[in-house]
């Protein structure tokens, strides 16, 4: 599933402070954030091992991860979990398809 948003559909919400206009937001209102870099990470799985085990690893070594084949991977943006997805092959590269968006409560 690929998320396809029309930025013209976003509208401002009144937060009670009176500083948000009632007019709908447009894509032009968001242009200031378009060039802000973000770090996107797709985590296939995790493993825990002792340093002596790590030092014994060599070329061709296999590290067993905590995920099973076909299980969803975690997708992070700036170290915050935002989605889960599946690994896909695009031409000769790996990619990720988002299958679930994770909504978190803001604190």
C-alpha positions in Angstrom: 0.0 0.0 0.0 1.4 3.3 -1.0 0.1 6.4 0.8 -0.9 9.1 -1.7 -1.9 12.4 -0.1 -3.3 15.4 -1.8 -1.9 18.2 0.3 -4.8 20.5 -0.8 -7.1 18.3 1.3 -5.4 19.2 4.6 -7.3 21.8 6.6 -6.1 23.7 9.6 -7.5 22.7 13.0 -8.4 25.3 15.6 -6.4 24.5 18.7 -8.2 27.2 20.8 -5.2 29.6 20.7 -6.8 31.7 17.9 -3.7 31.8 15.8 -4.8 29.3 13.2 -6.8 30.7 10.3 -10.1 29.2 9.3 -9.1 29.0 5.6 -8.0 25.6 4.2 -4.3 24.9 4.0 -2.8 24.5 0.6 0.4 22.7 -0.7 2.0 26.2 -0.9 1.6 26.6 2.9 3.8 23.5 3.4 6.6 24.4 0.9 8.8 25.5 3.8 9.1 21.9 5.0 9.7 20.2 1.7 13.5 20.4 1.9 13.9 19.4 5.5 16.0 16.1 5.5 14.6 13.2 7.5 16.3 9.8 8.3 14.2 6.8 7.2 15.2 3.4 8.6 13.7 0.0 7.8 14.6 -2.5 10.5 14.6 -6.1 9.4 15.1 -7.4 12.9 17.4 -7.3 15.9 19.9 -9.6 17.6 21.7 -9.5 20.9 25.1 -11.0 21.4 28.2 -10.6 23.5 31.2 -8.8 22.3 33.3 -12.0 22.1 30.6 -13.5 19.8 30.6 -10.3 17.6 34.4 -10.5 17.3 34.2 -14.1 16.0 32.0 -13.1 13.1 33.6 -13.2 9.7 32.6 -13.1 6.1 29.6 -15.3 5.4 28.6 -15.5 9.1 24.8 -15.6 9.7 23.3 -13.5 12.5 19.9 -14.8 13.5 17.4 -12.0 13.9 14.2 -11.9 16.1 11.9 -11.8 13.0 10.5 -14.7 10.9 10.5 -14.7 7.1 7.4 -12.8 5.9 6.9 -10.9 9.1 6.4 -7.2 8.9 9.4 -4.9 9.3 9.5 -1.7 11.3 9.9 1.6 9.5 11.2 4.6 11.5 11.4 8.2 10.6 13.9 10.2 12.7 14.0 7.2 15.2 10.2 7.2 15.6 8.2 4.2 14.6 5.8 5.4 11.9 4.8 2.3 9.9 5.2 -1.4 9.2 5.9 -2.9 5.8 7.3 -5.6 3.6 10.5 -5.8 1.7 10.2 -5.6 -2.1 12.6 -5.8 -5.0 12.6 -2.8 -7.3 14.8 -3.6 -10.4 18.1 -4.6 -8.7 17.5 -2.8 -5.4 15.6 -3.5 -2.2 12.7 -1.3 -1.2 9.9 -1.2 1.4 6.2 -1.1 0.9 4.2 0.3 3.8 1.4 -1.9 4.8 0.4 -0.3 8.1 0.7 3.3 9.4 1.4 3.5 13.2 -0.5 6.3 14.9 1.0 7.4 18.2 -0.4 9.8 20.8 1.4 13.1 21.0 2.6 14.0 24.5 
